Amino acid sequence: MKTTMTMFATLVSVLAAAGCAQASSDEAWTQFQTDVSKACLESAKELIADGRTIVDPYGSEHYGLAVVTGKAVGATTEISTICVYDKQKKTAENGGEISAEELTVAP
């Protein structure tokens, strides 16, 4: 009987810990997406005015990935750029301009 109670208590502890880990994991991914969005908007500000991002929820093993879209700085043309965020260094860099005709991003 004592062994059964010990096993039950251990099982409850493991399940509770798994639930906490899942919640913190969800929070961590949400924070990651926010970090990628902010870094990509900042790195694209010389290309795109008032940009908006679409962030890949998890990225690759080493990089966060996003598309930044908005009006080209100094123009009325809508453009996008692909942003790569280094997960370790926490820095972002962008590719070149992609026209709205080549890549359509819904608002």
N, C-alpha and C positions, 0 to 999 in steps of 0.2 A: 504494500500500500504506500509506504514511504517513497519507494522508487517511482511509483506511478505519479505521485504528487510532484516529485522533483522533475520528472520528465515533462509534466504538464506545465510547470512553472517555467522551465527552460524554453518550451515551445512558445508560450505566451510572450516571453521576453524577446525571442528571435523575431516573432511576427510584429511586435511593437517596434522593434528597431528597424525592421524592413520598411514599415510604414513611415517612420521618421526619415529614413534615408531617401525614400521616394519623394516625400514632400520637399526636402532640402534640394534634391536633384532637380525637381521642377523649378524651384526658386533660382537655383544656380543657372539653369538654361535660360530662364527669363532674363536674368541679369546679364548673361553672356550676349543675348540678342540686343539688349539695350546698349551694352558697351560697343558692340559691332556697329550698330546704327549711329551712335554718337561719333565714333572715330571715323566712320566712312563719310558722314556729312561734313565733318571738319576737314578731312583731306580733299573733299571734292569742291569746297567752297570757291576755289579759284576758277572752276569750270562751270559750276551749277549754282544758281541763285535760288534760295528757298527750296532746297532739295527735299525729297522724301525717299525713304529706303524700303526695299523689300529684302529682308534678311533670311538667308537659309537658316532654319531653326537650329541646326547643329554644326554646320560647316563640315570641313574635312578633318582628318586627324590633327593637322597642324594649323589650319587656317579657318577663320570665319569668312563667309562669302556673302556679298550683298550686291544689289543693283541700286544705284542712286540715280534718281530721275528728277528733272525740273527744267526750268528755263536756262538756256545758256547765258552766262554772264555777259551783259552788254548786248543781248539780242532777244528776240521774241521766239526763237526756235526752241522747241522741246527736244532735249537730248537725255541720254543716259550714259552711265559709265559703270564698269564692273569694278568692284572694290574687293580687295583681299586684306584680311585682318590677321596679323600674326598673333596667334593665341599666347605664345610665350612672351614675346616682346611687347604685346599690347599696342602695336602700331598698325596703321592702315596705309595702303597706297592704292591708287586708282589707275586703271587703264585709260585709253583715249576716249574721245567723244564717240558715241554711237547715236546716229540720228533716229528720230521717232519712226521713220519709214523702215528702218532696219530692225528695230526692237520696239514693240508696242507694249507699254506698261499702263494698265488701267489705273485711274486715280482711286 
